[in-house]
Every structure is written in C-alpha cells, then in structure tokens.
Amino acid sequence: MIQALGSRDGLVQDAKVQRSVPGLDDAALTAARRWLFKPATFKGKLIAVWTVIPIKFSLP
C-alpha cells in the first residue's frame, strides 16, 4: 500500500510506503510516482490530496 499526495496539477508530489512487502517497496514507489491523477477540488478550487493506492504484484 502506497500513500500518495496528488498535487493540484495531477502529478504525484510525494509518496510513502504505508504497508510494506519486503523487496518490492522501491518498485511500488516508482510505479506510484508515474501515475497521473484527476486533481481534486474543494469549493471549486483545485487542491492537493493524500490517497492510498493498493499496488498488486503478480507473476505472468
């Protein structure tokens, strides 16, 4: 689980590991930092917001 701060421009401004999987934390953070969000709004203004992102790994 990654906690990410989506900025007003939709980019991930900050990301932290919330629940760890040993050996996969760096890959999860790298993936989360590449995401693009639809910016959140409050009273008609764009705001930055923290969200939790579940990252699932699987083998092909």
C-alpha positions as CSV (number, residue, x, y, z in Angstrom):
1,M,0.0,0.0,0.0
2,I,1.3,3.4,-1.0
3,Q,0.1,6.7,0.4
4,A,0.5,9.3,-2.4
5,L,0.0,13.1,-2.5
6,G,-1.8,14.1,-5.7
7,S,-0.9,17.7,-6.4
8,R,-3.1,20.3,-8.0
9,D,-1.6,19.6,-11.4
10,G,-2.4,15.8,-11.1
11,L,1.1,14.6,-10.6
12,V,2.2,12.6,-7.6
13,Q,4.0,15.1,-5.4
14,D,5.0,12.7,-2.6
15,A,4.7,9.0,-2.0
16,K,5.3,6.9,1.1
17,V,5.1,3.1,1.8
18,Q,2.1,2.5,4.1
19,R,2.2,-1.3,4.2
20,S,5.4,-2.9,3.2
21,V,6.2,-6.0,1.1
22,P,9.9,-6.7,1.6
23,G,11.9,-6.3,-1.6
24,L,9.0,-4.7,-3.6
25,D,8.8,-1.3,-1.8
26,D,11.0,0.6,-4.3
27,A,9.1,-0.9,-7.3
28,A,5.8,0.1,-5.8
29,L,7.0,3.7,-5.1
30,T,8.4,4.0,-8.6
31,A,5.1,2.9,-10.1
32,A,3.0,5.2,-8.0
33,R,5.2,8.3,-8.8
34,R,4.5,7.7,-12.5
35,W,0.7,8.0,-12.1
36,L,-1.4,10.9,-13.1
37,F,-4.5,11.8,-11.1
38,K,-7.5,13.9,-11.9
39,P,-7.0,16.8,-9.5
40,A,-9.3,17.0,-6.5
41,T,-11.4,20.1,-6.0
42,F,-12.9,21.8,-2.9
43,K,-15.4,24.6,-3.3
44,G,-14.4,24.9,-6.9
45,K,-10.7,25.2,-6.4
46,L,-8.0,22.6,-7.2
47,I,-6.4,21.1,-4.1
48,A,-3.7,18.6,-3.3
49,V,-4.9,15.5,-1.5
50,W,-3.5,12.3,0.0
51,T,-4.8,9.0,-1.2
52,V,-4.0,5.3,-0.5
53,I,-3.1,3.2,-3.6
54,P,-3.0,-0.6,-3.4
55,I,-0.3,-1.9,-5.6
56,K,-0.7,-5.6,-6.6
57,F,2.2,-7.6,-8.0
58,S,1.7,-10.8,-10.0
59,L,3.8,-13.2,-11.9
60,P,2.9,-13.8,-15.6
